[in-house]
Amino acid sequence: MKNNYKNFNFLNYIAAVILVILCIVQIVPDTSVKAETAENTGDITEIHTAAELVKASENQTGSYRLMADIDMTGIDWTPWDFSGKFDGNGYTILNLSVTKTNRRTMKTYDGNRKEYDTYGAGLFGILSNADVSGLNIKGARIEVATNNHCFAAPIAGLCNNSNISDCIISDSYVSLTDSAKMWGTGGIAGFGSGNLDNVSTDVTLVCIDTDKQVKDEQFMGGAYAAGFLNIRNCKINIDGYDSDHGYVHDGGLVGMYMVYPYDLSLTYAGEVLNNEVYGQITFYEDNTDRRAYCKANMGEVMNWTYAYSGFKYDFDANETFDYSVTLLPEKCDNPVYNDTVTEPTVTDFGFTTHTCQGCGYTYNDKYTIYKEYKDDSEEVTSPDNDMNMSDDSFGVTKKKDNHVIPVLVVILLTVVMILLIVRYIQVRNQRKRRRRHRRR
């Protein structure tokens, strides 16, 4: 009985060692995937880096939240077609660069209800039944040249029944060069329907018509270009330049205010409340059948069923008649700039100021983040790096492998267990030999 008791204790010990090993194996973290993907918190995906923002844009739905300021330098952004929720969380997307439209179209129409299949350009190409809130965009450069029907704006080129609220757009530049029949630029959104609430924008808008034969329908607005979005408590700073050979619809708030979508069976009532507009639009309309709409609030109004109050403005509509020039913010044919770099601080982004030696036109871009805000374990590579790489390598350093030590512990315990088993077998065999010897 004594030997059996010892054997029993020994086997229990081995079983305990095996159990410990299994427990350690279960708790070893698998960080090989999580290090490169946005963190899911409930139903909200958190976005910390430019790589994670690019990855998120592959999805047309979902809920997302920014968790840091994001520098988009070096990334040629494809406008995101999105139906979901995007919470900027008070953080800023810096240096967004857009040179192409989205991949899908949305139906738009002009004041005569003629329909067009239209593309969008901005952070979002099409927002459809979506909510965007708490987002700051700084130093965006949206410069698109196309022959397609198109609307361009910092947040969304096209907007269908979507909400944009509590956002700040600053030092952004939107230029659309087009030869199509239906197109335009906006300071927040391009064309569509929905709500703009408590949004401020400081933006330069440029429209360049390249086809003198097409009598296009062109739109420019400090809040949005055309459509039927409610505008409440928004502040607009606009510097607009419009060179057009068709029909101009420009406004400090809206280029053309009209019901969208159009349905005679429905009664629409819009709201344009407590907004401010500051700045100017310089334009020409090279067209004998002239319209030349340009006002501080709405260039042309197609639907008068809306509440309107609390409008403040200091706005100039500057029409010119030299159709041989392309109207741009810089007045020199070949501008030469002096550059001044302002370094970032704990409270402010850094930036580069460009000043034309000839006409004095000045603008800021190349915003930078104070370096102490950057996480050393997940750095963004140099802006000069070629961004034509695979989806999982947009300048993000992978987190270090932190499960080496647990693996070594598992290996060590496994070796100990094997040695104990071998020793147990040796002891048992010795006892068997002794018993045989005694019987003899």
C-alpha positions as MATLAB code, in Angstrom:
seq = 'MKNNYKNFNFLNYIAAVILVILCIVQIVPDTSVKAETAENTGDITEIHTAAELVKASENQTGSYRLMADIDMTGIDWTPWDFSGKFDGNGYTILNLSVTKTNRRTMKTYDGNRKEYDTYGAGLFGILSNADVSGLNIKGARIEVATNNHCFAAPIAGLCNNSNISDCIISDSYVSLTDSAKMWGTGGIAGFGSGNLDNVSTDVTLVCIDTDKQVKDEQFMGGAYAAGFLNIRNCKINIDGYDSDHGYVHDGGLVGMYMVYPYDLSLTYAGEVLNNEVYGQITFYEDNTDRRAYCKANMGEVMNWTYAYSGFKYDFDANETFDYSVTLLPEKCDNPVYNDTVTEPTVTDFGFTTHTCQGCGYTYNDKYTIYKEYKDDSEEVTSPDNDMNMSDDSFGVTKKKDNHVIPVLVVILLTVVMILLIVRYIQVRNQRKRRRRHRRR';
ca = [
       0.000    0.000    0.000;
       2.846    2.375    0.732;
       4.353    2.056   -2.748;
       0.939    2.450   -4.376;
       0.370    5.624   -2.353;
       3.674    7.052   -3.537;
       2.864    6.130   -7.126;
      -0.503    7.789   -6.756;
       1.085   11.053   -5.492;
       3.644   10.963   -8.264;
       0.983   10.573  -10.944;
      -1.003   13.442   -9.431;
       2.103   15.597   -9.613;
       2.566   14.816  -13.303;
      -1.122   15.555  -13.959;
      -0.754   18.896  -12.171;
       2.256   19.788  -14.342;
       0.270   18.951  -17.503;
      -2.646   21.088  -16.289;
      -0.359   24.071  -15.656;
       1.110   23.744  -19.143;
      -2.346   23.669  -20.738;
      -3.408   26.752  -18.789;
      -0.327   28.682  -19.909;
      -0.953   27.707  -23.539;
      -4.516   29.036  -23.282;
      -3.512   32.421  -21.872;
      -0.682   33.160  -24.303;
      -1.935   36.196  -26.246;
      -2.192   36.017  -30.040;
      -0.943   39.422  -31.119;
       0.091   38.564  -34.648;
      -3.189   39.865  -36.109;
      -4.426   42.339  -33.500;
      -1.298   44.469  -33.842;
      -2.264   45.452  -37.391;
      -6.029   45.909  -37.177;
      -8.299   48.509  -35.635;
      -9.526   47.633  -32.170;
     -13.168   46.635  -31.819;
     -14.895   48.030  -28.764;
     -18.375   46.589  -28.784;
     -19.861   47.509  -32.139;
     -17.470   50.448  -32.680;
     -14.158   50.039  -34.487;
     -11.477   52.372  -33.151;
      -9.078   53.967  -35.637;
      -5.634   55.012  -34.401;
      -3.514   55.260  -37.570;
      -3.621   56.143  -41.258;
      -3.281   52.445  -42.063;
      -6.376   51.639  -40.026;
      -8.339   54.442  -41.733;
      -7.391   53.070  -45.156;
      -8.421   49.586  -44.025;
     -11.753   50.868  -42.686;
     -12.547   52.500  -46.045;
     -12.792   49.035  -47.596;
     -16.122   48.611  -45.758;
     -19.316   50.344  -46.821;
     -21.000   49.981  -43.425;
     -20.077   49.959  -39.748;
     -19.400   52.283  -36.826;
     -15.987   53.918  -36.462;
     -14.317   56.251  -33.968;
     -11.056   58.171  -34.336;
      -8.719   57.768  -31.365;
      -5.875   60.034  -32.518;
      -4.981   62.789  -34.953;
      -4.125   61.166  -38.282;
      -1.616   62.462  -40.831;
      -2.543   61.320  -44.358;
       0.624   62.640  -46.017;
       1.725   60.413  -48.907;
      -1.637   58.639  -49.364;
      -3.669   59.273  -52.514;
      -7.066   58.757  -50.938;
      -9.917   56.999  -52.750;
     -13.213   58.609  -51.619;
     -15.096   56.289  -49.272;
     -18.678   55.263  -50.147;
     -20.209   54.835  -46.716;
     -23.469   54.028  -44.935;
     -22.807   53.975  -41.211;
     -21.533   56.086  -38.329;
     -18.205   57.895  -38.195;
     -17.284   59.614  -34.926;
     -14.305   61.937  -35.268;
     -14.186   62.133  -31.464;
     -12.735   65.662  -31.710;
      -9.619   64.464  -33.555;
      -8.220   65.785  -36.841;
      -7.455   64.244  -40.223;
      -4.473   66.166  -41.604;
      -3.215   66.580  -45.167;
      -5.963   64.593  -46.896;
      -5.130   64.362  -50.601;
      -7.810   63.439  -53.165;
      -7.111   63.383  -56.907;
      -9.802   60.949  -58.084;
     -13.494   60.284  -57.692;
     -15.192   57.394  -55.963;
     -16.069   54.165  -57.811;
     -19.882   54.424  -57.747;
     -22.453   56.949  -58.908;
     -25.535   58.528  -57.363;
     -28.481   60.059  -59.215;
     -28.457   63.853  -59.205;
     -30.521   66.335  -61.153;
     -30.499   69.991  -62.116;
     -33.184   72.645  -61.779;
     -35.052   71.185  -64.754;
     -35.172   67.739  -63.082;
     -32.876   66.234  -65.666;
     -31.039   63.278  -64.106;
     -27.325   62.521  -64.149;
     -25.206   59.598  -62.933;
     -22.745   61.498  -60.782;
     -19.493   60.726  -58.955;
     -18.264   62.196  -55.676;
     -14.883   63.316  -54.331;
     -13.897   64.095  -50.749;
     -13.141   62.093  -47.625;
     -16.387   60.346  -48.548;
     -17.564   59.858  -52.107;
     -21.172   59.014  -51.239;
     -22.665   59.283  -47.758;
     -25.947   57.377  -47.734;
     -28.100   57.218  -44.581;
     -24.927   57.986  -42.644;
     -23.861   60.051  -39.641;
     -20.556   61.931  -39.428;
     -19.865   63.872  -36.222;
     -17.043   65.449  -34.240;
     -14.607   65.312  -37.165;
     -11.931   67.914  -37.931;
     -10.315   68.146  -41.376;
      -7.251   70.340  -41.757;
      -5.128   71.059  -44.814;
      -7.137   68.903  -47.242;
      -6.211   69.205  -50.936;
      -8.956   67.897  -53.198;
      -7.833   68.459  -56.791;
      -9.825   66.425  -59.305;
      -9.889   66.656  -63.104;
     -12.575   64.602  -64.847;
     -14.984   64.425  -67.766;
     -17.729   62.867  -65.620;
     -20.585   64.489  -63.736;
     -19.039   65.150  -60.337;
     -19.321   67.021  -57.049;
     -16.352   67.620  -54.740;
     -16.189   68.778  -51.112;
     -13.997   68.163  -48.039;
     -16.343   65.797  -46.183;
     -18.622   64.315  -48.874;
     -18.986   64.818  -52.597;
     -22.491   63.320  -52.555;
     -24.886   63.083  -49.626;
     -28.114   61.082  -49.462;
     -30.235   61.538  -46.342;
     -27.169   61.882  -44.120;
     -26.147   63.978  -41.125;
     -22.929   65.962  -40.697;
     -22.564   67.648  -37.310;
     -20.056   69.308  -34.965;
     -17.250   69.275  -37.547;
     -14.476   71.790  -38.280;
     -12.895   72.155  -41.732;
      -9.919   74.502  -42.004;
      -7.257   75.538  -44.508;
      -8.721   73.252  -47.159;
      -8.646   73.567  -50.937;
     -11.183   72.039  -53.339;
     -10.566   72.313  -57.079;
     -12.709   70.587  -59.719;
     -11.797   70.776  -63.411;
     -14.623   69.339  -65.498;
     -16.217   69.229  -68.956;
     -19.447   67.466  -67.993;
     -22.992   68.846  -67.881;
     -23.593   68.567  -64.099;
     -20.901   69.375  -61.548;
     -19.768   71.598  -58.702;
     -17.923   72.164  -55.417;
     -19.005   72.730  -51.812;
     -17.344   73.808  -48.583;
     -18.764   70.899  -46.536;
     -20.696   68.652  -48.948;
     -21.387   68.661  -52.662;
     -24.895   67.584  -53.642;
     -27.740   65.837  -51.873;
     -30.032   65.807  -48.864;
     -29.760   65.616  -45.084;
     -28.568   67.898  -42.288;
     -25.590   70.151  -41.597;
     -25.475   71.157  -37.916;
     -22.854   73.225  -36.116;
     -20.212   72.860  -38.830;
     -17.565   75.500  -39.594;
     -15.536   75.573  -42.768;
     -12.665   77.721  -44.003;
     -12.180   76.664  -47.600;
     -11.001   77.758  -51.034;
     -13.261   76.525  -53.849;
     -12.272   76.452  -57.528;
     -14.396   75.414  -60.524;
     -12.823   75.267  -63.993;
     -15.006   74.470  -67.016;
     -12.935   73.025  -69.878;
     -15.645   72.645  -72.565;
     -16.929   75.869  -74.132;
     -19.454   73.997  -76.274;
     -21.356   72.329  -73.434;
     -23.815   74.601  -71.605;
     -23.228   72.973  -68.287;
     -25.092   73.263  -64.992;
     -22.394   74.357  -62.541;
     -22.778   74.873  -58.781;
     -20.674   76.300  -55.950;
     -21.659   76.830  -52.318;
     -19.852   77.570  -49.080;
     -21.920   74.956  -47.231;
     -22.939   72.772  -50.180;
     -23.247   73.148  -53.929;
     -26.823   72.026  -54.659;
     -29.661   70.048  -53.141;
     -31.783   70.103  -49.999;
     -29.743   69.871  -46.808;
     -30.884   71.699  -43.694;
     -28.204   74.171  -42.566;
     -28.244   75.115  -38.890;
     -25.652   77.013  -36.831;
     -22.941   76.780  -39.483;
     -20.108   79.256  -40.033;
     -18.686   79.623  -43.545;
     -15.468   81.281  -44.697;
     -15.275   80.960  -48.468;
     -12.792   82.087  -51.104;
     -14.347   81.011  -54.397;
     -13.193   81.121  -58.054;
     -15.479   80.002  -60.865;
     -14.622   79.984  -64.583;
     -17.656   78.705  -66.473;
     -19.006   78.588  -70.023;
     -22.468   77.409  -69.076;
     -24.871   78.346  -66.286;
     -23.462   79.562  -62.968;
     -25.266   78.847  -59.673;
     -23.075   80.131  -56.837;
     -23.845   81.107  -53.250;
     -22.138   81.837  -49.976;
     -24.329   79.134  -48.426;
     -25.764   77.162  -51.368;
     -25.417   77.316  -55.138;
     -28.930   75.995  -55.821;
     -31.462   75.238  -53.105;
     -33.936   72.631  -54.363;
     -35.882   69.654  -53.087;
     -34.019   66.374  -53.348;
     -35.167   63.723  -53.845;
     -38.120   65.051  -55.807;
     -41.494   63.512  -55.044;
     -44.769   65.391  -55.607;
     -46.547   63.140  -53.121;
     -44.381   64.397  -50.247;
     -44.351   67.763  -48.487;
     -40.876   69.065  -47.691;
     -40.051   71.751  -45.141;
     -36.419   72.743  -44.793;
     -34.482   74.809  -42.274;
     -31.783   77.422  -42.877;
     -31.196   78.844  -39.394;
     -28.538   80.913  -37.589;
     -25.766   80.693  -40.179;
     -22.859   83.032  -40.971;
     -21.048   83.576  -44.288;
     -17.826   85.533  -44.786;
     -15.691   85.859  -47.912;
     -16.212   86.172  -51.643;
     -16.779   84.377  -54.944;
     -15.127   85.680  -58.111;
     -16.767   84.243  -61.250;
     -17.639   84.622  -64.892;
     -20.359   83.098  -67.028;
     -19.263   82.909  -70.650;
     -22.765   82.419  -72.033;
     -25.035   84.711  -74.083;
     -28.090   83.106  -72.454;
     -26.936   84.334  -69.076;
     -28.174   83.456  -65.578;
     -25.130   84.320  -63.443;
     -26.574   83.554  -60.044;
     -24.293   84.512  -57.156;
     -25.547   85.690  -53.761;
     -24.447   85.656  -50.162;
     -27.037   83.050  -49.181;
     -28.466   81.009  -52.101;
     -27.585   81.498  -55.740;
     -30.923   80.203  -57.006;
     -33.899   78.926  -55.019;
     -36.142   76.281  -56.577;
     -38.132   75.510  -53.435;
     -39.363   78.119  -50.979;
     -40.812   75.850  -48.297;
     -38.237   76.354  -45.567;
     -37.704   78.252  -42.330;
     -35.098   80.998  -42.701;
     -33.701   83.216  -39.945;
     -30.598   84.487  -38.164;
     -28.397   84.947  -41.261;
     -25.225   87.042  -40.866;
     -22.830   87.767  -43.697;
     -20.023   89.870  -45.088;
     -19.802   88.591  -48.643;
     -18.809   89.893  -52.078;
     -19.995   88.545  -55.436;
     -17.389   89.602  -57.987;
     -18.347   89.026  -61.627;
     -15.655   89.460  -64.270;
     -15.882   89.446  -68.078;
     -12.445   88.415  -69.284;
     -13.245   84.880  -70.409;
      -9.706   84.208  -71.635;
      -8.338   83.668  -68.134;
      -8.808   80.909  -65.601;
      -9.801   82.376  -62.259;
      -7.551   81.184  -59.432;
      -6.594   82.481  -55.991;
      -3.039   83.193  -57.165;
      -2.914   86.037  -59.708;
       0.492   85.276  -61.225;
       0.785   83.115  -64.341;
       3.858   81.381  -62.944;
       3.791   81.966  -59.186;
       6.995   81.614  -57.209;
       6.545   80.952  -53.503;
       8.574   81.651  -50.413;
       8.065   78.979  -47.761;
       8.047   79.462  -44.015;
       7.862   76.484  -41.650;
       6.104   76.792  -38.302;
       7.018   73.966  -35.938;
       4.287   72.130  -33.998;
       3.765   72.729  -30.303;
       1.984   70.854  -27.545;
      -1.240   72.733  -28.355;
      -0.964   73.485  -32.097;
      -0.100   71.666  -35.301;
       2.924   72.747  -37.298;
       2.535   73.850  -40.922;
       4.241   75.409  -43.925;
       3.167   78.843  -45.171;
       3.570   79.523  -48.895;
       3.614   83.174  -50.041;
       3.677   84.173  -53.713;
       6.488   86.643  -54.419;
       4.443   88.381  -57.096;
       0.788   88.700  -56.004;
       1.179   87.990  -52.291;
      -1.302   85.104  -52.263;
      -0.652   82.903  -49.250;
      -1.815   79.513  -48.027;
      -0.871   76.876  -45.438;
      -0.373   73.135  -45.879;
       1.885   70.231  -44.786;
       0.543   70.108  -41.262;
       2.602   68.225  -38.689;
       1.852   66.686  -35.289;
       3.886   67.399  -32.172;
       6.259   64.421  -31.983;
       5.585   63.539  -28.332;
       2.042   62.613  -29.339;
       3.345   59.804  -31.536;
       3.446   56.247  -30.166;
       6.944   54.814  -30.574;
       5.540   51.293  -30.878;
       3.483   52.159  -33.940;
       5.176   54.784  -36.058;
       4.090   56.181  -39.414;
       6.929   56.038  -41.910;
       8.394   58.984  -43.789;
       5.907   60.883  -45.966;
       8.294   60.430  -48.895;
       7.807   56.641  -48.916;
       6.060   55.125  -51.942;
       2.521   54.309  -50.817;
       1.931   51.854  -53.674;
       2.123   48.831  -51.414;
      -0.048   46.057  -50.107;
      -3.062   46.824  -47.908;
      -1.255   45.776  -44.736;
       1.825   47.991  -45.119;
       0.772   51.655  -45.168;
       3.757   52.869  -43.234;
       2.932   51.186  -39.923;
       5.575   49.427  -37.857;
       4.265   46.144  -36.446;
       4.160   45.830  -32.690;
       6.978   43.760  -31.156;
       6.333   40.095  -30.474;
       5.495   39.949  -26.754;
       4.720   36.234  -26.297;
       8.271   34.794  -26.506;
       8.671   34.388  -22.725;
       5.409   32.416  -22.190;
       6.389   30.089  -25.035;
       9.795   29.436  -23.417;
       8.048   28.651  -20.125;
       5.824   26.116  -21.900;
       8.857   24.455  -23.505;
      10.728   24.317  -20.175;
       7.799   22.778  -18.324;
       7.321   20.239  -21.093;
      10.965   19.140  -20.760;
      10.582   18.857  -16.974;
       7.458   16.740  -17.422;
       9.246   14.398  -19.828;
      12.176   14.002  -17.406;
       9.791   13.234  -14.545;
       7.985   10.608  -16.594;
      11.293    8.991  -17.567;
      12.406    9.014  -13.937;
       9.106    7.495  -12.871;
       9.526    4.641  -15.364;
      13.095    4.029  -14.178;
      12.032    3.834  -10.503;
       9.177    1.478  -11.308;
      11.451   -0.859  -13.270;
      13.977   -0.916  -10.428;
      11.264   -1.927   -7.985;
      10.117   -4.744  -10.264;
      13.660   -6.113  -10.461;
      14.010   -6.005   -6.672;
      10.763   -7.927   -6.214;
      11.900  -10.645   -8.641;
      15.250  -10.862   -6.840;
      13.544  -11.383   -3.447;
      11.350  -14.170   -4.799;
      14.419  -16.072   -5.896;
];
